[in-house]
Amino acid sequence: MDVENLSEPPPILDVVATVPGAPQIHEHAEAMTILVTLPPGSPGAPPHRHSGPAYGYVVKGEIVFELEGEPARVVKAGEAFWEPGGDVIHYQDGNHLAGAESQFVVTMFCVPGQPMLVPVSAAELEERRDRRAPR
């Protein structure tokens, strides 16, 4: 594209987030992008895992995001998040707002033939309690 000869201004590209040392994806990974809409106060999905890495962007509102070993944090509209997938438990992705809807878009790189989201049992949560960051 010859930017110097455009009659309209060129697009503006802003880096929202980068992931240094991002994990490898499965050789035959299936990429899946979903839009998640959380009603006001929704706790989101129960604790779970993904078979591969996931990269997300909050479109509207605020979500509480917590991965195993990391403290819970609030991710606001216009901010991104990621998780490595695999054995790491994703504890929270709920709506941080009690009075408004929140939405995020996430792209996951799933291992073929495995579910996108695998819930973690209460027994395993108890076994791995020491891996969860203090709250």
Secondary structure as UniProt FT lines:
FT   HELIX           3..5
FT   TURN            20..21
FT   TURN            27..28
FT   STRAND          30..38
FT   TURN            40..41
FT   STRAND          48..49
FT   STRAND          54..60
FT   STRAND          62..67
FT   TURN            68..69
FT   STRAND          73..76
FT   TURN            77..78
FT   STRAND          80..83
FT   TURN            86..87
FT   STRAND          90..95
FT   STRAND          102..110
FT   TURN            112..113
FT   STRAND          118..119
FT   HELIX           122..127
FT   HELIX           129..131
//
